[in-house]
Amino acid sequence: MRVYLDNAATTPLDPGVMEQMCAVMKATYGNPSSIHSHGREARTLLEKARKTVARLLNTSPAEIFFTSSGTEADNTAIRCGIIDNNITHAISTRIEHHAVVHTLEAMEKAGSIKLSFVDVDSRGNLNYEHLEQLLQNNERSFVSLMHANNEIGTINDIERIGDLCEQYNAIFHCDTVQTMAHFPHDLSKLKVHFMVCAAHKFHGPKGVGFLYVSHKVKIKPFIYGGAQERNQRGGTENLYGIVGLAKAMELAYANMDEHTQYIQGLKTYMKQHLEQHIPGVEFNGETDADKSLYTVLNASFPDTEIADMLLFNLDIAGISASGGSACSSGTDIGSHVLTGIGASTTRPSVRFSFSKYNTKDEIDYVVEKLREFFPAKV
Ligand SMILES: Cc1ncc(COP(=O)(O)O)c(C=O)c1O
């Protein structure tokens, strides 16, 4: 049996998305910037995809800029958001994705900004009082805080963060890579200036995403070249990817409640079965449904002999999941997220992440294998 429980890393393509992409690949080869009929045909598909995204997020198409990835969207939001608005202070946490942390750290190292980190607790929850203090003490900050953590699943209250940012005149960038098309974001209500998306996290194609830039904030072009993406991002657009992104998003929204319930059910089932069968198992991050991303379960296992090779042994058993060790010895530099919440450096952690394509039978198989690795003492 082969089981894929690494859906926070990437998801399989939905057949409906593939069908749509293939149809466009076969029939449409014009450059969307060309003014002849072949180009206009491609342009129509591109703008239709933008309208679909904007409609689902309850915002205007003029605020959606297609990119090559979530990483590019995060980099752009941070660099342009800070530089083009003359901001000199940024606020984030140590447990953001590297697309955010490394970008901010590089800017701090270059002397462009002073960087402050908000405290988080041992489950990855943000200290909102500390955030407010930092905002109070630093006029017009750039705040970069994610919606849900990709390694431990803990969710931030982005309405509350948005209110605080508005109160202190800060610019708010939210890394929504793990929640876009998994949660019904309503951009007419959220007080956010930048939001990001990566299509491959919700059964869309890899290598395509978008950046939402609120009309309330101005940025200069982020890739100089042609007039693509309303002069902001030069380069011929990834038309097939963009069409696939919009289709994947449409499919995700059409069945969001049903999928959320189903996937949450799998996560709860796995958590209960691990607690029942694996002595000493613990969990990193929040696990309650209202505080935790329903697609992610980060389990921490007892430190036994098998523990060193846990992911390898899971892989041999046909199970794909992600590591997340807080250990920083040897070649394994460990997880900055687990280190950031002060997780044990000796217990091995595994991130299991689920999608609509997983089943209870698969979970049973994984738990059965884990029982072999961590037998109950007799
Ligand atoms: C929270 C978060 N931000 C950003 C990214 C980067 O997205 P991409 O893989 O499209 O570059 C990821 C991908 O794992 C992520 O989980």
PDBQT file of the ligand as one rigid body, heavy atoms in Angstrom, charges set to zero:
ROOT
HETATM    1  C1  LIG A 401       2.810  28.829   4.639  1.00  0.00    +0.000 C 
HETATM    2  C2  LIG A 401       3.522  28.720   3.326  1.00  0.00    +0.000 A 
HETATM    3  N1  LIG A 401       3.973  29.831   2.735  1.00  0.00    +0.000 NA
HETATM    4  C3  LIG A 401       4.603  29.797   1.551  1.00  0.00    +0.000 A 
HETATM    5  C4  LIG A 401       4.816  28.605   0.891  1.00  0.00    +0.000 A 
HETATM    6  C5  LIG A 401       5.531  28.598  -0.431  1.00  0.00    +0.000 C 
HETATM    7  O1  LIG A 401       4.672  28.282  -1.507  1.00  0.00    +0.000 OA
HETATM    8  P1  LIG A 401       5.273  27.719  -2.880  1.00  0.00    +0.000 P 
HETATM    9  O2  LIG A 401       5.586  26.290  -2.668  1.00  0.00    +0.000 OA
HETATM   10  O3  LIG A 401       4.176  27.894  -3.901  1.00  0.00    +0.000 OA
HETATM   11  O4  LIG A 401       6.457  28.522  -3.209  1.00  0.00    +0.000 OA
HETATM   12  C6  LIG A 401       4.381  27.413   1.482  1.00  0.00    +0.000 A 
HETATM   13  C7  LIG A 401       4.667  26.098   0.853  1.00  0.00    +0.000 C 
HETATM   14  O5  LIG A 401       4.870  25.111   1.512  1.00  0.00    +0.000 OA
HETATM   15  C8  LIG A 401       3.704  27.469   2.729  1.00  0.00    +0.000 A 
HETATM   16  O6  LIG A 401       3.257  26.372   3.332  1.00  0.00    +0.000 OA
ENDROOT
TORSDOF 0
